């Protein structure tokens, strides 16, 4: 099943559950609608790369997923807009591959960097529907370990558009939990997205 469809189903289920208990939290959620926040999240990063540039065409394809994490700080200007700065580590997706010379080996790519973003939010009591857009400034460390013979490493830096959206819910005025879908729009990567479960503390 497509990851976006799975995410949409999860959001729908979370929305029903959240709205069912919204009256219990509505008053407290409305009392903290701006200010500084800090948080983090864990998720799954999925990447697909055809014609891997970092290996001089020795590896033709990478299609894998890995556990990812992020830490972030931000400022909520009001209930509708926020500025955010995140450090995102998308883990190290890897894949068994055969090189152009016929040798077998393991190829992996590690992506990590900083992402400033702008969030737009529609508050529905304690429930929030949000979208985001920003830029991801990141390093890519590619590594090839060959079964027979020496491997090689390659490093590069890039920046790409980052966007996404999701649903969140605030508890006890300060604790916000959210489910988020995020995508990187890159000319070097054929398909790169992540599903996050994140939490933030709003001061």
C-alpha positions as CSV (number, residue, x, y, z in Angstrom):
1,X,0.0,0.0,0.0
2,X,1.3,3.5,-0.8
3,X,2.9,5.3,2.2
4,X,0.8,8.4,1.6
5,X,-2.4,6.3,1.7
6,X,-1.3,4.7,5.0
7,X,-0.5,8.1,6.4
8,X,-3.9,9.4,5.4
9,X,-5.7,6.5,7.0
10,X,-3.7,7.0,10.2
11,X,-4.5,10.7,10.3
12,X,-8.2,9.9,9.8
13,X,-8.2,7.5,12.7
14,X,-6.3,9.9,14.9
15,X,-8.8,12.7,14.0
16,X,-11.8,10.6,15.1
17,X,-10.1,9.7,18.4
18,X,-9.0,13.2,19.0
19,X,-12.3,14.8,18.3
20,X,-14.0,12.4,20.6
21,X,-12.1,13.7,23.6
22,X,-11.7,17.3,22.4
23,X,-14.1,18.8,24.9
24,X,-12.0,17.6,27.8
25,X,-9.0,19.6,26.7
26,X,-10.4,22.5,24.7
27,X,-10.2,25.1,27.5
28,X,-6.6,24.3,28.5
29,X,-5.3,24.2,24.9
30,X,-6.6,27.7,24.2
31,X,-4.6,29.2,27.0
32,X,-1.2,28.7,25.5
33,X,-1.3,29.9,21.9
34,X,2.2,31.5,21.4
35,X,5.8,31.3,22.5
36,X,8.9,29.2,22.5
37,X,8.9,25.4,22.0
38,X,11.4,22.5,21.9
39,X,10.9,18.9,20.8
40,X,12.0,15.8,19.0
41,X,10.8,12.9,17.0
42,X,11.4,9.5,15.6
43,X,10.3,8.1,12.3
44,X,11.0,6.0,9.2
45,X,12.8,7.5,6.3
46,X,12.3,5.9,2.8
47,X,14.6,6.6,0.0
48,X,14.9,5.5,-3.7
49,X,17.9,6.6,-5.8
50,X,18.5,5.5,-9.4
51,X,21.9,5.9,-10.9
52,X,23.8,6.7,-7.7
53,X,26.1,9.6,-8.6
54,X,28.4,9.2,-5.6
55,X,29.6,5.8,-6.8
56,X,30.5,6.8,-10.4
57,X,27.8,4.4,-11.7
58,X,29.3,1.4,-9.8
59,X,26.0,1.1,-7.9
60,X,22.9,1.6,-10.0
61,X,20.1,1.8,-7.4
62,X,19.3,2.3,-3.7
63,X,15.8,1.5,-2.5
64,X,15.5,1.1,1.3
65,X,14.3,2.6,4.6
66,X,15.8,3.3,8.0
67,X,15.0,4.7,11.4
68,X,15.3,8.5,11.5
69,X,15.3,11.1,14.3
70,X,15.1,14.9,14.7
71,X,15.4,17.6,17.3
72,X,13.9,21.0,16.9
73,X,13.2,24.4,18.4
74,X,10.8,27.0,17.3
75,X,8.6,30.0,18.0
76,X,4.8,30.1,17.7
77,X,3.9,33.6,16.7
78,X,0.2,32.9,17.2
79,X,-2.0,29.8,16.9
80,X,-1.7,29.9,13.1
81,X,2.0,30.4,12.3
82,X,5.3,29.2,13.7
83,X,9.0,29.3,12.7
84,X,11.0,26.2,13.2
85,X,14.7,25.0,13.0
86,X,15.3,21.3,13.1
87,X,18.3,19.0,12.9
88,X,17.3,15.9,11.0
89,X,19.2,12.7,10.8
90,X,17.6,10.4,8.2
91,X,19.7,7.4,9.3
92,X,21.7,5.2,6.9
93,X,19.5,3.3,4.3
94,X,21.5,0.5,2.8
95,X,21.2,-2.2,0.2
96,X,23.0,-5.2,-1.1
97,X,24.2,-4.5,-4.6
98,X,26.4,-5.8,-7.5
99,X,28.8,-3.3,-9.0
100,X,29.4,-2.8,-12.7
101,X,32.5,-5.0,-12.5
102,X,30.5,-7.9,-11.1
103,X,31.7,-7.6,-7.5
104,X,29.1,-7.9,-4.7
105,X,28.9,-5.4,-1.8
106,X,26.9,-3.2,0.5
107,X,26.0,0.3,-0.4
108,X,24.7,2.8,2.2
109,X,23.9,6.5,2.3
110,X,23.7,8.7,5.4
111,X,21.8,12.0,5.2
112,X,21.8,14.6,8.0
113,X,21.5,18.4,8.2
114,X,19.5,21.4,9.3
115,X,16.0,22.4,8.1
116,X,14.5,25.9,8.8
117,X,10.8,25.8,8.1
118,X,7.5,27.7,8.4
119,X,4.4,26.0,9.8
120,X,0.8,26.9,9.1
121,X,-1.8,25.5,11.5
122,X,-5.5,25.2,11.6
123,X,-6.5,24.8,15.3
124,X,-9.6,22.8,16.1
125,X,-9.7,22.9,19.8
126,X,-6.9,20.7,21.1
127,X,-6.5,19.2,17.6
128,X,-4.3,20.9,15.0
129,X,-4.1,20.3,11.3
130,X,-0.8,21.7,10.0
131,X,1.3,22.1,6.9
132,X,5.0,23.0,6.6
133,X,7.5,24.2,4.0
134,X,11.2,24.8,4.3
135,X,14.7,24.0,3.1
136,X,16.9,21.1,4.0
137,X,20.6,21.8,4.1
138,X,22.3,18.4,4.4
139,X,25.4,16.2,3.9
140,X,25.3,12.9,2.1
141,X,27.9,10.3,3.1
142,X,27.9,7.3,0.7
143,X,29.8,4.2,1.5
144,X,30.5,1.0,-0.5
145,X,31.9,-2.1,1.2
146,X,32.9,-4.7,-1.4
147,X,33.1,-8.4,-0.6
148,X,36.4,-8.7,-2.5
149,X,38.7,-5.7,-2.6
150,X,38.6,-2.3,-1.1
151,X,35.5,-0.2,-0.8
152,X,35.2,3.5,-1.1
153,X,33.6,6.5,0.5
154,X,32.1,9.7,-0.9
155,X,30.8,12.9,0.7
156,X,28.8,15.8,-0.7
157,X,26.5,18.6,0.4
158,X,23.2,19.8,-1.0
159,X,20.0,21.7,-0.2
160,X,16.5,20.9,-1.3
161,X,12.9,21.9,-0.7
162,X,11.2,20.2,2.2
163,X,7.5,20.1,2.8
164,X,4.8,18.1,4.6
165,X,1.8,18.1,6.9
166,X,0.0,16.2,9.6
167,X,-2.2,16.3,12.7
168,X,-1.3,17.1,16.3
169,X,-3.0,17.3,19.7
170,X,-2.2,19.3,22.8
171,X,-2.5,18.0,26.3
172,X,-2.4,20.1,29.5
173,X,-1.6,23.3,27.7
174,X,2.1,22.4,27.0
175,X,2.6,18.9,25.6
176,X,1.9,18.6,21.9
177,X,2.0,15.2,20.1
178,X,1.9,14.9,16.4
179,X,1.9,12.5,13.4
180,X,3.6,14.0,10.4
181,X,4.4,13.2,6.7
182,X,7.4,14.9,5.2
183,X,8.9,14.9,1.7
184,X,12.2,16.1,0.1
185,X,11.9,17.5,-3.4
186,X,15.3,16.7,-4.8
187,X,16.7,16.4,-8.3
188,X,19.3,13.9,-7.1
189,X,16.9,11.6,-5.3
190,X,14.0,9.9,-7.1
191,X,11.9,9.4,-4.0
192,X,12.5,10.5,-0.4
193,X,10.0,10.8,2.3
194,X,9.5,10.2,6.0
195,X,6.7,9.5,8.5
196,X,7.3,11.0,12.0
197,X,5.9,10.7,15.4
198,X,7.0,13.8,17.3
199,X,6.4,15.6,20.5
200,X,7.1,19.2,21.6
201,X,6.9,21.1,24.9
202,X,5.4,24.5,24.6
203,X,6.6,27.0,27.2
